[in-house]
Amino acid sequence: MKAVRSIHVSEPDLSDLERSYVLDAFDSTWISSTGDYVRDFEREFAKLSGTEFAISCCNGTAALHLAYLGLGLGPGDEVILPDLTYVATANALLYLGAKPVFADCDAGTWNVCPDSVRRMMTPQTRAIVAVHFLGTPCDLAALRTIADDCGVALIEDAAEAHGSSFDGRRVGSWGTVSTFSFYGNKTITTGEGGMVCTSDPAIAERVRTLRGQAALVDRPYWFDEVGYNYRLTNLACAIGLAQVERFEELKAKRIRVRGWYERAIRDAELPLALQDAPVGADVVPWMVGVVLSADSPVGRDELMRRLASEGIETRPFFHPLHALPMYRRAKTDGGCPMSAQVGARGLMLPTHTKLSESDVRQIVECVGRQVRDRAAATMTAGG
Ligand SMILES: *Cc1c(COP(=O)(O)O)cnc(C)c1O
């Protein structure tokens, strides 16, 4: 059967507001990285993340690099991070010669397990990175306690969790420094883009300096250290400002989509689990993820292929980072067995603001059909 229309896993939500701001930036001729939209987007994003300062940059990976630099991390420093995260969280540590140490994930939230983080602490540990997987906040109270007990920094990679909160406080405001991504599939997008958030004025100053080639304010073309050009354009910030102004709308739509999935999946009694949230979490879902049960008749990759053939695009979860060639020799908590399982059996279902309730029903029905077909085929084959 030929798919009538394909359902994309993600789609940006760009309205007339984004359009009018970006045209205004264009018409002003301030298309580079100086301009009112840069200032306004940074100011409004700081409010959204509950921090004093927000420093825009060209992507979420650059934001991580700047955040790690801002904390002064360097060669030999160990940093504990989840094994189940996007590769950028760890890569930016390698840029500095720091050592990623992988902690395992929790079976229900798929976020880093605080007990595992505690087990991986050594005298060389300098920081913990909390990543809010798919938009669901980590148990930030537990991680904050561990960081404080051990005298190390807490960093948040909040690339997937714009506007989510824990214990009534926005993610991004729990860490000494935190980062966001505005890639095209993220909850707030600028096409490509990133942000470093902090309430520490010294870190903010350091990040601003390094973002702009480490140029000195009062001595043109003199540099006394190596910096980076990680700036974001006024054009991109124009889109970002409109997205922040529309945040309540974007958030409500994503929460509604997740609600439809929860209901449809519960009604269909499928062999898969949705993501748990820790007590105290207020989630703005980035992607709705599901993990197939160990006894699911259909495997993850086969399910994804069959959904694709019916026009439904999905994504697998991240591979556990310890499996990637450049991290094979990194320290892990006993091989991080839970993150390996969740990574192998998880998939992200289409999640964006343009989905209707009937789209979601259709997706879940299609998953159900694949499960039943596969179960029937197995029984036939088994006699
Ligand atoms: C998207 C993402 C990033 C950064 O991505 P960029 O593509 O560099 O903007 C970092 N960490 C996580 C967990 C992400 O999901």
The ligand as a Gaussian input file, in Angstrom:
#p B3LYP/6-31G(d) Opt

LIG

0 1
 C       20.298000      18.660000      20.086000
 C       21.200000      18.345000      21.224000
 C       22.439000      19.015000      21.427000
 C       23.052000      20.051000      20.553000
 O       22.781000      20.044000      19.272000
 P       23.218000      21.044000      18.110000
 O       22.783000      20.253000      16.938000
 O       24.683000      21.241000      18.194000
 O       22.447000      22.314000      18.286000
 C       23.160000      18.706000      22.566000
 N       22.732000      17.822000      23.456000
 C       21.564000      17.177000      23.317000
 C       21.143000      16.228000      24.402000
 C       20.771000      17.397000      22.185000
 O       19.614000      16.726000      22.060000

